[in-house]
Amino acid sequence: MSTTQTFAGSRAARRASRRPQVQHLITADERSLADLELALATLPMCAVGRVFIEVPDSAHVGVVTAPPRMTVTWLPRARRNAAARATGEALTRAATAWADEMLCGESGSGLRTEAILLGGWLSTADIVDHLTDTLAVPASAIHAPSRYGLSLD
């Protein structure tokens, strides 16, 4: 083996070791902001992924502390047309659209997804169904409040 091949191989190994092994999908609403802050605080500083927070209007938009490589998106219901203002609808649409885009080739990438779903029951149930049924995310990788009674074991 030549020195050039060894160097190129070690450079590729270093790049691979810096790639995230887990990406996170986190959802919340105005009633679960304290739980959201706790969930974000438990993530490592190098965590990557997306946080969607649905709130009634722009007055409820605030600041949450998330790892630097996590993107936080606020979804005020009041900004939507009347037909799309149902509680949980924006959260479901945003999370499933992100999952459809970001999880399309996950199985061969070595990257796995962990979901923490803290929004309302209806949006959480819809997101769980989409992740497990459509995208084959293992239920064991999805975390939701036990009070919702969803089968995630």
Secondary structure as GFF3:
##gff-version 3
##sequence-region A 1 153
A	DSSP	alpha_helix	3	18	.	.	.	ID=ss1
A	DSSP	beta_strand	22	29	.	.	.	ID=ss2
A	DSSP	three_ten_helix	30	32	.	.	.	ID=ss3
A	DSSP	alpha_helix	33	41	.	.	.	ID=ss4
A	DSSP	beta_strand	48	55	.	.	.	ID=ss5
A	DSSP	three_ten_helix	58	60	.	.	.	ID=ss6
A	DSSP	beta_strand	69	76	.	.	.	ID=ss7
A	DSSP	three_ten_helix	77	79	.	.	.	ID=ss8
A	DSSP	three_ten_helix	82	84	.	.	.	ID=ss9
A	DSSP	alpha_helix	89	102	.	.	.	ID=ss10
A	DSSP	three_ten_helix	106	108	.	.	.	ID=ss11
A	DSSP	beta_strand	112	117	.	.	.	ID=ss12
A	DSSP	alpha_helix	121	129	.	.	.	ID=ss13
A	DSSP	pi_helix	130	134	.	.	.	ID=ss14
A	DSSP	three_ten_helix	139	141	.	.	.	ID=ss15
A	DSSP	beta_strand	142	143	.	.	.	ID=ss16
A	DSSP	three_ten_helix	146	148	.	.	.	ID=ss17
###
